[in-house]
C-alpha cells in the first residue's frame, strides 16, 4: 500500500512530505536520493498519493476516489515514466513520458504527478530535454525523480529540484521490526542489521532470499585467500572475480548489485577485525565463527590501515554507482587490502 505508515523509519522525511501535501504548496520537482530497496519508491508513491488526495485534513486519506485510483494504478494524473533500454533513459523516453504529456491539464484535480525511477540513468540529452520543462513548468505539474545518487545529475537539474535524501534507518528500528513483524530471533536480527546497514529492504531480502548465505561464503573465501597473497596472486584473483561476477549474473545491473553485496561483507569483516583489535574480545562479532582469521587480520593491520580499507570500500561503492568497469573496481579494491597490510 502506498502509504507513509507502511514505510519503516524516515520519520522526518515523511512528516515533511505530509506537511507539503497538506499545505498544497508543492515545488515543481523533487529528487529522492537513496540506495536501492531503501524505500525511496514507496516514499515517492505515498507522496504522489498525498499530493493527489482529494480528502480533507490528513493526506493521504486513503478513502477518496483519488487515493483508491492510485492504489489500483489507474489514476489518470499519476504518470510513471518508463524506458525501453534497461540501463539508459533516453531523450525520447523523456519527451514522450513527460514533455508531450505535461501540456495536457489534469483530468481530475489540481495536480499532475510524474514519477521517474532510476533517474540517474538519464542521458545528458534526456536531462536537457527534461530541463526545458523544468525551467517553465505548468503550475499543476510535480515531477518526482528517484535516484541512487545525485552525482550523475546535471547541476542545472539539481538546482531546480528539492533534494529529499533518504537516510539509513537506525539498527534498533530495523531490529525491532524484524523481531515483532517478521518473528526473527534476536541473535539473527543482529546479524541481519549488520549487513542491512540501515536499509530495510535489504534486511527483508536477506530473510526472504537464498543468496545471502551463498554470497557470504564467497566473500569469506575471497578474504581468506588474501591473507598471504602476493601482488601477482591478487591481480589474478581480481581478474577471476570480475569474470565470476559477469558469469554469475544475467545483466550488468545484477553484476553491480552482487559486487555491492560483496563489499558489504568485506566491510563487516574488517569492522569485526577492528573491534577485536580494540577489545580483544569475540563477543558481538558477526564473523565470530572465523575468529582465527579475524585475529590474524587484526594483528596484520594498523589502525590507520583499517581507516584506509574503509575508505577504499566506500570508494569502490561510489565507483559501482558511477558505472566504473567491474574488473577495475575489484582490482583496485583487492590491491588496497594488500597495501594496508604493509608495515607502517
Beta strands, then each sheet from edge to edge (+ up, - down):
strand 1: 29-33
strand 2: 78-81
strand 3: 112-116
strand 4: 141-147
strand 5: 162-165
sheet 1: 2+ 3+ 4+ 1+ 5+
end
